[in-house]
Amino acid sequence: MEVIDIYGLHRVDPKVPIEDTVGAMKKLVDQGKVLISLVPELSGIHIPVSWVSVVLAFLVSCSTGVLFGYLPANRAARLHPTESLRYE
């Protein structure tokens, strides 16, 4: 492996000064060993995912699967085999 594309720090160690950590990451970028370094915890952006959004996404994906998968297949199953090939 010659170069790491994205190098991310996901948890900041409170025992290590952040300047040392970010300085070491910058050194890797300056040496050309890393293309992009990310420290998302320092950006202040935190996107919480609630259980309600997970359940809603699951229900939407299931209803989409039923609507665009099961219903057309059920309609085609009731047709004569040669006629079912004529319709999408």
Wavefront OBJ file of the C-alpha trace (Angstrom):
o trace
v 0.000 0.000 0.000
v 1.525 3.279 -1.077
v -1.029 5.922 -0.070
v -4.050 5.942 2.242
v -6.966 7.815 0.650
v -8.865 8.871 3.777
v -7.475 8.698 7.301
v -9.981 9.524 10.015
v -9.797 10.038 13.748
v -13.093 8.886 15.177
v -12.415 9.144 18.903
v -10.232 11.712 20.583
v -8.131 10.369 23.447
v -8.468 12.811 26.364
v -5.007 11.816 27.641
v -3.287 12.978 24.418
v -3.290 16.688 23.537
v -5.324 17.257 20.376
v -2.494 19.352 18.942
v -0.212 16.289 19.002
v -2.808 14.096 17.316
v -3.710 16.575 14.585
v -0.026 17.428 14.132
v 0.814 13.764 13.536
v -2.032 13.488 11.016
v -0.799 16.643 9.240
v 2.692 15.187 9.113
v 1.327 12.106 7.311
v -0.461 14.329 4.798
v 2.669 16.439 4.266
v 4.732 13.286 3.670
v 2.250 12.166 1.010
v 1.269 9.009 2.880
v -2.328 10.202 3.384
v -4.448 12.176 0.903
v -7.181 13.417 3.259
v -7.338 13.400 7.045
v -10.646 13.771 8.860
v -11.448 14.600 12.468
v -15.277 14.592 12.563
v -15.497 14.877 16.353
v -13.859 18.304 16.256
v -16.211 19.647 13.605
v -19.099 19.755 16.057
v -21.378 17.908 13.663
v -23.288 15.147 15.406
v -26.140 13.375 13.636
v -28.171 11.288 16.058
v -30.217 8.421 14.668
v -33.344 7.696 16.642
v -35.149 4.365 16.711
v -38.189 6.066 15.158
v -36.233 6.942 12.014
v -34.880 3.386 11.777
v -38.385 1.903 12.054
v -39.759 4.414 9.541
v -36.975 3.617 7.052
v -37.662 -0.110 7.479
v -41.396 0.334 6.863
v -40.804 2.486 3.782
v -38.365 -0.033 2.324
v -40.743 -2.942 2.990
v -43.712 -1.154 1.447
v -41.603 -0.200 -1.584
v -40.566 -3.837 -2.006
v -44.156 -5.018 -1.813
v -45.428 -2.321 -4.130
v -42.825 -2.763 -6.873
v -42.046 -6.463 -6.431
v -44.889 -8.560 -5.144
v -47.855 -6.835 -6.754
v -46.588 -6.947 -10.389
v -45.408 -10.535 -9.907
v -48.797 -11.521 -8.502
v -50.573 -9.897 -11.454
v -48.275 -11.659 -13.931
v -48.801 -15.003 -12.191
v -52.537 -14.808 -12.907
v -51.981 -14.351 -16.654
v -51.343 -17.002 -19.252
v -47.551 -17.599 -19.495
v -47.190 -16.185 -22.999
v -49.313 -13.113 -22.164
v -47.321 -12.368 -19.046
v -44.195 -11.931 -21.176
v -45.902 -9.205 -23.227
v -46.393 -6.905 -20.216
v -43.835 -5.426 -17.922
l 1 2 3 4 5 6 7 8 9 10 11 12 13 14 15 16 17 18 19 20 21 22 23 24 25 26 27 28 29 30 31 32 33 34 35 36 37 38 39 40 41 42 43 44 45 46 47 48 49 50 51 52 53 54 55 56 57 58 59 60 61 62 63 64 65 66 67 68 69 70 71 72 73 74 75 76 77 78 79 80 81 82 83 84 85 86 87 88
